[in-house]
Amino acid sequence: MKYITEYRDAARVREVLDEINRVTTRPWRLMEVCGGQTHSIIRHGIDQLLPDGIDMIHGPGCPVCVTPQELIDQAIAIASLPDTIMVSFGDMLRVPGSEKDLFTVKAQGGDVRVVYSPLECIQIAQDNPDKEVVFFGVGFETTAPANAMAVHQAKQLGIPNFSMLVSHVQVPPVLDAMLGSEDVEVQAFLLAGHVSAVMGYWEYHPLVEKYRVPMVVTGFEPLDLVRGILMAIQQLEEGRAVVENAYARVVVEDGNPAAMNIINTVFAECDRNWRGIGNIPGSGWSLRPEYAPYDAAKRFAVSHIKTEESPLCHAGEVLKGVMKPNECPAFGKECTPRKPLGAPMVSSEGACAAYYNFGRFESASRETA
């Protein structure tokens, strides 16, 4: 198959669902790691078409969602300064800080702009030499190459008025932390295809060997997802645990060497704080010392800003798969897309947003709303 419509063909999806029903003999708990996969599963009702007992758990693979509130507040502090242009992907503007969000800063007169590529920031900085241009660099391995290239180009071109507020995280360390946690019960993982397109899937072999948990790389279309679910269930039913690739049209085991090279040139591994989850050693990236002049947290001295998240928000439990969004007492009440308590309600990859936008309100917390 070579056309995207073929991966949305209902008859083909039904054939795979029939095979899933045929091979499934017991309940299983599977986690789709990526928030984009969550939205596709909920939008197409895939979880409701699976056999009884197959529970799809929603994972932490939403970069906006896992960005800690303290970094949002740091971005807001920088964006509020005079002669500063804060540049970001669109999702970040509505993520709540402790008092407001970047959209509010923009409404109050701050120069906050949305781009589709961090490389656009280079041109913005060149066009505005009298202003500081700061890119809010958020993401998993998927966006890391382009973000790294923006910093690399700024250094190569000698652009002095560009910097990046870095909030980069990595998938394997968070899966390791989750599997080692007593409150997370996941028996197999669907791995994010776009992350693996960059990094490959060689990093997951040690996790599979350590925890004996099947992992399947898959894409985002309905046929991709049901095939990935089928392969994971087949492993579970047969007592196997390996890394399999159900997204071979995009992903190879060794990943993209050029992408990994620019990441390793600009970034170094570091500990990183995850929203609602906490600090995970070795789970993030920060700028290497030779690129330190482009570190916005240091340039604007905002690293001291530390804030507490709302006690009403259960984003951490949702991101770890311990709680479904509609099981949160605040879901659809104190927390809505118009007045979000946490990032999962406003991000285009947030599980809470998926449940709200596609009408998954059937929970005790929503019945009386």
N, C-alpha and C positions, 0 to 999 in steps of 0.2 A: 504494500500500500504506500502511496506517495502523496495523497491529498488529505488535508485536515478533516474534510467532511467524512472521510472513511472511518476516522477514529471517533466519530459521533453517530455512527450508524446504529440505530436502535436494534435492528435484527442481529447484528454481530455482537452487540453488548448482551442481548438476551441469550445468545448461544453460550457465552462465557458464564453468565449467571446460572444457567442450567447446569453447567459443569461444576460450578461452585456448590450448588445444591447437591449434586451427585456425590462429590467427594467428601463433603462435610459430615462428620459423625458425632461431633461434640462441640460445646461452646469454645470460642477462642476470642482473645482480645488483641486487636491489631491497632497499631498507631500509625497514622499518616503524619510524617514529620512536618511537612510544609503546609503553611496556611493557604497557599494557592490550591493545594490538593483538597484541603478542608472545604473551601468555597465550592470547588467543582463537585465534590461528593454531596454536599448539602443542596446545592442548586439543582442537581440532577436527581436527587433522591436516592442515590446509590445505596446509602446505608439502610434505607427502608426496603430495598429490594433483596437484601442479603438474607440467608437463612436465619431463623430464630437462634439467638445465642452468639451470633457473630457481631461483636461490639467494636465499632470503629471509634478509637480514642484520638482526640485531636492534640497534636504535639506543639512544641515550642518554636516551630520554624516560621515565625513571623518576625522579621527584623525590627519593624516598628514597635511591635508589642513587647519585645524583650528589652528595648532601650530603657534604662532606669530613669525614674523621674528626675533624679539629680542632674542628668545630662540634658534633659528637656529644660530644666531651670537654668542651666549654664548657657544653653543656646538662646533662651529668652533674654538673659542678662546681656549677652553679646549683641543680640539684635536690637536691644533698646538703646545702645550707645549711639551717639551722633557720628556721622560720617562713616557709617558701617552698612554694608549690604550683606544680609544673611540670605544664603541661597540653599535650597533644599528640594528634595522630592516632595510632591504634593501631599502625600500621606502624613508627613510630619507636622503640618500646620495646625491640625486639629487635635493633636495629642496633648492631653492636659498636663500642665505643670502643677506646681503647688497652688498657684493663684490664677494663672491664665495660660493661654497657649500662643503659639507664634502667629496665628491668624489674628488674635486680639492685638498683638504688637503691630501688625500690619495696619489694622483698622485705626490704631492710635497714631499712625504716621510713620512708623518704622519702615525701612526699605527691606522688605522680605519678598524674595522672588522664588518662583518655582521653575525648575529645569528638568529636562528629561535625561540629561547626561551631565556628569560632573565636569566633563571637558568644556562645556559651555562657560564654566566659571572663569576659565583662562581668558576668554574674549571679554567677559564682563570686567575682569580686573584690568585688562589692557585699555578698555574704553573708559574706565573710571580711576585713573591713577591717583586721584586725590582722596580716594575712599578705600577702606579696608573691606575686602571681599572674603567672606567666610562661608565655606561649604560644610553643611552638616552631613558628615560621611557616615551613614548608617547602613548596615547590611550584613549578610552572611557572605560566604565565599563567592556567591553569584555576582555581587556588585563590587567586590574587592579589586578586581583587575582594573576596571575603569577608574575607580577612586584613586588607586595607586598611580595610575598613569597621569591623572590630573596633577598630583603632587610632583611627580617626576618631571612633567613638562614645565611646571612652574619653576622648578629648580634649573632645568636646562635653559630656559628662556630668561632666567634672572628676574622673574616677576616678584617684586618685594611686597606687594599688597594683597597677596593671596595666602590663605591658611585654611586648615581643615579641622573641624571638631570631630574627632574620630570615635565612633561607637561600633566597631566591627567585632563580630562574634563568629565562632566556628561550630559546626554541627557535631563532629565526633566527641568532643569533650562533654557537651551537654547530654548526649546519649549515655555516655559512660557514667556521668553523675546520676542520671535518672535510673539507670539499671542498678546502680549501687544503693538506691534509696529504698527504704522499707515500704513507703506508701505508694510506690508506682508499680502497678501490676500490668505489664505489657508483655505479650508472648511473641510478637513479631512486629517488624517495622517496614513501612513503605518509605523508602528514602527519596529525597527530592531530586528529580532529574536534572534541574538546572544547576544545582550545587555540584552534582557529579559530573556535569558537562565541563565544569572548570577543573575540579580536583580529582576526577576519577572516583573509583570506589575501593582502591587498595587500602585506604585508611580504616575501612570497616572490618577487614578480616580479623584483626586482633580482638575487636569487640565481640564478634561472633564466637571466636574461640574461647574467650573469657567467660561469656554469659550463656553460650549455647542458645542464642536467640536468632531466628532467621531474619535476614534483611534482604529486601528486594528494591532495586532502583526502578522507579517508574516515573511516567510523565503525568500529564494533567488533564488529558481528555478522558471522557467516560470509558472508552475501550482500553486506554492505558491503565486506568485505575483498576478496573475489574480484572484485567490480566495480572496486574501486580498482586491483587488480593488472592486470586486463584493460586498463583505460584507460592505465596506465603502460606496459604492453608494446606497446599499439597506437602510442603516441607513439614509443617506441624503434624499433619496426619501420619506422615511417614517417619517421624522422629528424626528428621534431618535438621541441620542448622548450617547454612552456608550463605554467602552473598551471591545473589543472582541479579542479572541485568535484564529487565523487561523494557528497556528504553534504548535498545541498541542502535536505533536510527540516529541517536544524538550522542550517546555516552560510550566511552571506551574506558577500560579499567585504569589506564595510566593518566587519564585526564588531558588537559590542554597545556603542553609544556610552556608555551609563550605566556599564557595567562598566569601560570604558577610562578614563572620567572619574575614577572613584574611585581607580583605580590611579595615574593621573597626579597626583592631588591629594595622595596620601600617600607614594608612592614616587618615587625618582629613580634613573635608570640608574647602574650602577656596574660595576666589574670584579668578577668572581666566580671563586673557586677551585672546580673540579669534581673530585670524588673520582676518582682514578686518571687524570684527563685533564690537570689543571693549570689555570692561570689563563687565562681567556678575557676579553679586554677588552670592556667594555660588555655583558656577558652576564647581568648580575644586576640586582636592585633592592635599594636600601637606603632607610631612612626619610629623608624630607626634613628639613632642619634644624628646621623648625617642629614636627616630631614627634619630635625627638631625645630628649626626656624619656622616651619610651616605648621606647627602644632598650635592650634587656636587656643586650647586650654592653657598653654603656657604663655602664649603671646598676650592674652587678655587676663591672665591670672584669675581664672574662675574655678580652678580645681577644688578650692575650699568650699564651694557651694554643695551642701549636703541637705537633702530633704527627705521627709517621711511620706510614704504613700498612704492613701486613704484607707482606713481600717475597714470601710465598707466594700472595697474592691478585692475580689478574690482572683485577680489575674494570674497570680502564681499557681494556684491550684488548677486553673483552666489550662495554663501553658504546660503544666506537667502531666495533664491528662487525669488528674485526680478528681476533677469536677467538670461536668458538662456546663456550658454557659447558662442554660436555663435552670440549672440547679443553684445558681448564685442568688441569694435573697434579694440583691439589688437589681437583678436583670429585669429590664423593662419598667422599672420603677424609678429608683434614684439614678439608675444608669441607662441612658438611651443614646442614640447617635447624636441627638441635639445637645444633651448634657451628659457626656461620658465621664465615668469615674476613672477609666483606664484605657490604654491604647487598644486592647482587643475589640473595643466597641466601635472604634473609628477607622482602624486600618482596613485597607482593601483585602488584607489577608488575615484579619482577626477573626477568631472563631466566634466571638460574641456578636460581631457584626453579621457574620453569616447566619447565625441563628435568628437574629432580629430581622434581617432583611428578607429571609425566606420563611418567616412565620413559624419558627420552631419555639412556640411559647408554652408548650404543654409541660408545665412543671408546677409544683405547689406554689412557687414564688410568683407565678404569673396568673394563676387561676383567680385570684382575688383582685387583680389589678384592674 
